[in-house]
Amino acid sequence: MIFLTDYAIDGPTLARAVEERGFDGLFLTEHTHIPTSRESAWSGGADLPQRYSHTYDPFVALAAMAVVTERIALGTAVSLVLQHHPIGLAKTVASLDRLAGGRFELGVGPGWNREEMANHGIDPRTRTRRMLEHIAAMREIWTGDEAEFHGEFVDFDPIWSWPKPVRTPPVLIGGEGPTVLDRVLSHGDGWMPRSAAGADVAALAGRIAELRRRAADAGRGHVDVTVFGAEPDRAALDAHAEAGVDRVLHGLPDAGADEVLRRLDELAALRG
């Protein structure tokens, strides 16, 4: 996982390197912009790193990555889908998935920067409801020849929209809040929580068990769990595996090719 920026390693070079080293996938973050106002607190501290305001559009970058790779999953971690119009984003995702041969995965989250949302005309108080409705509307477009949707935030009569994706892209719901499992079960194909540390891994294991129990009760199969930002430590990885985690996303630095490729080599050694 990386904040792919205009001052660091380029996307195609990175994608080739990820595939050559045997990794399973590569995921990109998303911010359309960052308001200069610092009213919204960032969980990482007082100063927001420059990578947040320098990220490439993930869908454009992933399309470039798709044409130079053959195997790895390509996804977002996470896309702020409520800041896009769902009809346009549905076409973008479907086009990308076809270019990738069905390898795209859509990690989603409502976002944290209230000023960013406001610039898109989004009321932060309704961001989660809007995100879920956008997901539902896009699924209709991906799967229906004459899709229509009538909701609180999205409303359109029957439309034609091609191309369709090779497969309906898996939607991975980000977050760790008290109601996130409800969202995973109602609108998602998987869960993407942030990494847990120490005793918190036991709590994560309990939530994963709850998720899979509820999924089974609803007649669903295995629900994948992909942890965002896992520590590159063998003991931590083993603990997450024992907790029921299927995949972890390791963060890569927003740096030049030499540093990023060196980091990839270090991470590849953990796969043994």
PEMO-V349102 format. One record per run of one state. SS is the DSSP state (H for helix, E for strand, C for the rest). FROM is the first residue (numbers start at 1). TO is the last residue. If there is no record, write none. Layout:
# PEMO-V349102
<<SS/FROM/TO> <SS/FROM/TO>>
This chain:
# PEMO-V349102
<<C/1/1> <E/2/2> <C/3/4> <E/5/5> <C/6/10> <H/11/20> <C/21/24> <E/25/28> <C/29/41> <E/42/42> <C/43/44> <E/45/45> <C/46/49> <H/50/53> <C/54/54> <E/55/55> <C/56/57> <H/58/66> <C/67/72> <E/73/79> <C/80/80> <H/81/83> <C/84/85> <H/86/99> <C/100/103> <E/104/108> <C/109/113> <H/114/119> <C/120/123> <H/124/143> <C/144/146> <E/147/150> <C/151/154> <E/155/159> <C/160/169> <E/170/174> <C/175/179> <H/180/187> <C/188/189> <E/190/192> <C/193/193> <E/194/194> <C/195/199> <H/200/217> <C/218/223> <E/224/228> <C/229/233> <H/234/242> <C/243/246> <E/247/249> <C/250/256> <H/257/271> <C/272/272>>
